[in-house]
């Protein structure tokens, strides 16, 4: 088998995204996954706006939009005592067919659970040259030196073992990452947040039993426990996921649902009526907040859940991991191609770890919002006092939960402010907001989206190479072009005279990195263009501190 440039361990959405983005850039990889390609319980069901922007680059937006999720299903978030009980509040959201992209993006978020999204990624990746997908294969060990990595991989069906050589290795292998353990990478953070049981069940007629209409998610509250469970429409047709929450226990052991009867009783309690349904699977899992102290060592790296664990509250986990994959992909490509500097891959941890920390913190705060109600004796009381309590509580709880569902600033507003490969221009850092997001061309930020006259987005201009936007004919791009040519850095100049683009980008020259974040900007060529190019390619770390821009 031909030696791949990158060995990817783990075939979930992060590993598949990495394999696909590498192949899209012309980099070969081999992906090994210990399980089959079947998914029994999806960990991820929201494909964020930013991930959809990557799907747009990869040409698979139409595939995601054509998933089997019911696109007419309203995406409301409702708060109830049971599906047959009192409705306390509701945050309305339209169906996928009624949703439009936000002004800051050409794409909208999509409800596409992992058991739909992974096959889309896998089918796309399988069409790309240079990718080997190997299921039922497991990494057991690896070594590395300054020339590459040598991994030991076992075929779980035959038991045979083989050596796989690659230039780099990336562990996308989840919370119990073998790669992280071999590298000796530790994680830090609050640790266990809750013990949770997920029950997937099928009921084609559930929505006809209650009088509350469509909702993506029902949060179930009781007088004694507060928020104790959720029920989600995971395909918008007949499959549902019930999650039972148990607040963190002092010991490692926690209550579980050992028999099917307990699961059935929990579902009937949450719905509020005895009805016919089929339990498809039960899974106990631990909700945690942990961030790896570093995202790699030498020629081996980690991404996704192997690098950061966060509560799914808000839908940040898998999308953060895909962001890791895209950031690491272009850096690996640049290094393998010879123009990436010796510090380029070191910037991966520097850039992505703060993003993971911020997203994990927001996720835990979202969980705390949901768990904030305590005992509420009046919650289900059939009396004027009970009705008054429900009205007031529902209003307050709906307001408390609103940030969970409105987080565009988390999905699009992350920046690499302290990156050594972004040329800081000394301008004030805009605040990092969660719900709102104002586009900026400040170095380290995602380059702004603006619709062009020809129907494209400015985001469609970026991808495999650096892109230098020339937004004023008088601003000379040639010094940076020559510097890039001298260093062998691929760079494309795009001249644009559209007023809305000039306003959004706020400078006459803006250098955008291959993955779509701004590396440098100015109204005139830099005083030392070679220093700027060396900075953004990772050959002159912290060169921007010299402040040599004109």
Secondary structure, DSSP 4 states (H G I P E B T S, - for coil): -PPEEEEEE--SHHHHHHHHHHHHTT--EEEEESS-S--SS-S--EE-HHHHHHHHHHT-HHHHHTSSS-TTS---EEEESSTTS-EEEEE----GGG----TT-S---EE--HHHHHHHHHHHHHTSTTEEEEETEEEEEEEEETTEEEEEEEETTT--EEEEEEEEEEE---TT-HHHHHHT--EEEEEEEEEEEEEEEE-TTHHHHSSS---SEEEEEETTTEEEEEEEESSSSSEEEEEEEEE--SSS------SHHHHHHHHHHHHTS----EEEEEEEEEEEEEEES-SEETTEEE-GGGTEE---TTS-HHHHHHHHHHHHHHHHHHHHHT-S-TTTTTHHHHHHHHHHHHHHHHHHHHHHHHT-----TTTT--SHHHHHHHHHHHHHHHHHHHHHH--HHHHH--B-TT-TTS----PPPPP--SS------STTBBPPP-B-TTS-BGGGG-SSSEEEEE-STTS--HHHHHHHHHHT--EEEEE---HHHHHHH-SSEEEE-TTSBEEEEESS--TTHHHHHHHHTTSSTTGGGG----
